Amino acid sequence: MILGKVIGTVWATRKDEQLKGMKLQLVREIAEDGSDKSRVVVCVDSVGAGVGETVLFAQGSSARQTELTRNKPIDAVITAIVDKLDTV
């Protein structure tokens, strides 16, 4: 899984039938210290995350393992909202 921060919402009124009803969020990858990385990914939101929240997201075949995304054309999915992050 990868750390990220939700920076926006993607609105797509015309999309594949298998994506209907799914919320699409724009997520910027972040480092463990919370600093921004340059990569931005569109993720299906499976947990109800909002803009500004720190999240964990999965990509590739792992993104198609949730109940919401199973066997769907998904490449990235938000799998958790991070409450706290401790580093040493």
PAZAPA-4460 file (N, C-alpha, C; in steps of 0.05 Angstrom, whole numbers, plus 32768, in hexadecimal, padded with zeros to 4 digits):
% residues 88
    n_x    n_y    n_z   ca_x   ca_y   ca_z    c_x    c_y    c_z   seq   type   mol
   8011   7FE9   8000   8000   8000   8000   8012   8019   8000     1      M     A
   8006   802F   7FF7   8015   8048   7FF4   8007   805E   8003     2      I     A
   8016   806F   8010   800B   8086   801E   8004   809C   800A     3      L     A
   7FED   80A9   800F   7FE5   80BF   7FFE   7FD3   80D3   800C     4      G     A
   7FCE   80E9   7FFF   7FBC   80FD   800A   7FA7   8104   7FF4     5      K     A
   7F8E   8103   7FFB   7F78   8109   7FE8   7F79   8127   7FE3     6      V     A
   7F7D   812F   7FC9   7F7F   814B   7FC2   7F68   8154   7FB0     7      I     A
   7F55   8142   7FAA   7F3F   814B   7F9A   7F2D   8134   7F92     8      G     A
   7F17   813A   7F84   7F04   8127   7F7A   7F03   8128   7F5C     9      T     A
   7F01   8111   7F4F   7EFE   8110   7F32   7EE1   810A   7F2C    10      V     A
   7ED5   811B   7F1B   7EB9   8117   7F13   7EB9   810D   7EF6    11      W     A
   7EAD   80F6   7EF1   7EAB   80EB   7ED6   7E8F   80E0   7ED3    12      A     A
   7E7F   80F0   7EC5   7E63   80E7   7EC1   7E60   80D1   7EAC    13      T     A
   7E72   80CF   7E9A   7E72   80BA   7E86   7E8A   80A8   7E8B    14      R     A
   7E84   808F   7E94   7E99   807C   7E9A   7E8F   8060   7E96    15      K     A
   7EA1   804D   7E97   7E9A   8031   7E94   7E85   8029   7EA8    16      D     A
   7E73   8018   7EA0   7E5D   800F   7EB2   7E67   8004   7ECC    17      E     A
   7E7E   7FF6   7ECC   7E89   7FEA   7EE4   7E93   7FFF   7EF8    18      Q     A
   7E95   8018   7EF0   7E9F   802D   7F02   7E88   803E   7F0D    19      L     A
   7E70   8039   7F04   7E59   8049   7F0D   7E56   8046   7F2B    20      K     A
   7E51   805C   7F39   7E4D   805C   7F55   7E66   805E   7F65    21      G     A
   7E7D   805E   7F58   7E97   805F   7F66   7EA1   807C   7F68    22      M     A
   7EAA   8084   7F7F   7EB5   809E   7F83   7ED3   809E   7F7B    23      K     A
   7EDB   80B1   7F6B   7EF7   80B2   7F62   7F05   80CA   7F6F    24      L     A
   7F1B   80C4   7F7C   7F2A   80D8   7F8B   7F46   80DC   7F7E    25      Q     A
   7F4F   80F5   7F7F   7F6A   80FB   7F75   7F7C   80FA   7F8E    26      L     A
   7F91   80E9   7F8D   7FA2   80E4   7FA4   7FBF   80E9   7F9D    27      V     A
   7FCC   80FA   7FAD   7FE9   8100   7FAA   7FF8   80ED   7FBC    28      R     A
   800C   80DF   7FB2   801D   80CE   7FC2   802D   80E0   7FD5    29      E     A
   8030   80D7   7FEE   8040   80E6   8002   8055   80D4   800E    30      I     A
   806A   80E0   8019   807F   80D2   8027   8076   80CD   8044    31      A     A
   8085   80BC   8052   807E   80B5   806E   807E   80CE   8080    32      E     A
   808D   80E3   8079   808D   80FB   8089   8077   810E   8081    33      D     A
   8066   8106   806E   804F   8116   8066   8055   8129   804F    34      G     A
   806E   812A   8046   8074   813C   8030   8069   8131   8015    35      S     A
   8062   8143   8004   8056   813B   7FEA   806B   812F   7FD8    36      D     A
   8063   811A   7FC9   8072   8110   7FB3   8064   811A   7F9A    37      K     A
   8070   8117   7F83   8065   8122   7F6A   804F   8112   7F5E    38      S     A
   804D   80F9   7F64   803A   80E7   7F57   801D   80EB   7F61    39      R     A
   800B   80EE   7F4E   7FEE   80F0   7F54   7FDF   80DA   7F46    40      V     A
   7FCC   80CD   7F55   7FBE   80B6   7F4A   7FA0   80BA   7F4E    41      V     A
   7F90   80B0   7F3B   7F73   80AF   7F3F   7F6D   8095   7F4B    42      V     A
   7F5F   8095   7F62   7F58   807D   7F71   7F3A   807B   7F75    43      C     A
   7F30   8062   7F74   7F15   805D   7F7D   7F16   805E   7F9B    44      V     A
   7F02   806B   7FA7   7F01   806E   7FC4   7EEE   8059   7FD0    45      D     A
   7EFA   8046   7FDE   7EEA   8030   7FE9   7EE3   8035   8007    46      S     A
   7EED   804B   8012   7EEA   804F   802F   7EDD   806A   8037    47      V     A
   7ED6   807B   8024   7EC9   8094   802A   7EDD   80AA   8033    48      G     A
   7EF4   80AB   8027   7F08   80BF   802E   7F00   80DA   8022    49      A     A
   7F0A   80EF   802F   7F04   810A   8026   7F1D   8119   801F    50      G     A
   7F1A   8130   8012   7F31   8141   800A   7F40   8149   8023    51      V     A
   7F5A   8147   8022   7F6B   814E   8038   7F73   8137   804A    52      G     A
   7F66   8120   8047   7F6C   8109   8058   7F84   80FA   804E    53      E     A
   7F93   80EF   8061   7FAA   80DD   805A   7F9E   80C1   8058    54      T     A
   7FA5   80B3   8043   7F9A   8099   803D   7FB0   8085   8035    55      V     A
   7FA8   806B   8035   7FB8   8056   8029   7FAA   804E   800F    56      L     A
   7FB9   804A   7FFA   7FAD   8040   7FE1   7FBE   802A   7FD6    57      F     A
   7FB0   8019   7FC7   7FBD   8002   7FBA   7FBA   8005   7F9C    58      A     A
   7FCD   7FFA   7F8D   7FCC   7FFB   7F70   7FCF   7FE0   7F63    59      Q     A
   7FCA   7FDF   7F49   7FCD   7FC7   7F3A   7FB9   7FB1   7F42    60      G     A
   7FC1   7F98   7F41   7FAE   7F83   7F47   7FA3   7F84   7F63    61      S     A
   7FB3   7F8F   7F76   7FAA   7F93   7F91   7F91   7FA5   7F93    62      S     A
   7F90   7FB8   7F80   7F79   7FCB   7F80   7F5F   7FBE   7F79    63      A     A
   7F60   7FA6   7F6E   7F48   7F97   7F66   7F40   7F82   7F7A    64      R     A
   7F49   7F85   7F93   7F44   7F70   7FA7   7F2F   7F79   7FBC    65      Q     A
   7F24   7F91   7FBB   7F10   7F99   7FCE   7EF4   7F90   7FC3    66      T     A
   7EE1   7F90   7FD5   7EC6   7F88   7FCD   7EBC   7F9B   7FB7    67      E     A
   7EC2   7FB5   7FB9   7EB8   7FC9   7FA6   7EC5   7FC6   7F8B    68      L     A
   7EDF   7FBF   7F8A   7EEE   7FC0   7F71   7EF4   7FA4   7F64    69      T     A
   7EEB   7F8F   7F71   7EF1   7F74   7F67   7EE9   7F71   7F49    70      R     A
   7EFC   7F68   7F39   7EF8   7F63   7F1C   7EEE   7F7B   7F0D    71      N     A
   7EF6   7F93   7F15   7EEF   7FAB   7F07   7F08   7FB9   7EFC    72      K     A
   7F05   7FCA   7EE8   7F1D   7FD7   7EDC   7F28   7FED   7EED    73      P     A
   7F33   7FE5   7F04   7F3E   7FF8   7F17   7F5C   7FF5   7F1A    74      I     A
   7F6B   800B   7F1B   7F88   8009   7F1E   7F91   8013   7F3A    75      D     A
   7F80   8023   7F48   7F88   802D   7F62   7F6F   8030   7F73    76      A     A
   7F71   8029   7F8D   7F5A   802B   7F9F   7F64   8034   7FBB    77      V     A
   7F55   8046   7FC7   7F5A   804E   7FE2   7F4F   8039   7FF4    78      I     A
   7F61   802E   8005   7F59   8017   8017   7F57   801F   8034    79      T     A
   7F61   8036   803C   7F60   803D   8058   7F65   805B   805B    80      A     A
   7F59   8066   8071   7F5E   8082   8079   7F71   8080   8091    81      I     A
   7F87   808F   808F   7F9C   808E   80A4   7F94   80A0   80BA    82      V     A
   7F92   8095   80D3   7F8C   80A5   80EB   7FA6   80B1   80F6    83      D     A
   7FBB   80A2   80F6   7FD4   80AB   8103   7FEB   809C   80F6    84      K     A
   8001   80A9   80F4   8019   809D   80E8   8031   80A2   80FA    85      L     A
   803D   808E   8105   8054   8090   8116   806D   8086   8107    86      D     A
   8082   8096   8107   809B   808D   80FB   80B1   808F   8110    87      T     A
   80C6   8081   810C   80DD   8081   811F   80F4   8091   8112    88      V     A
***
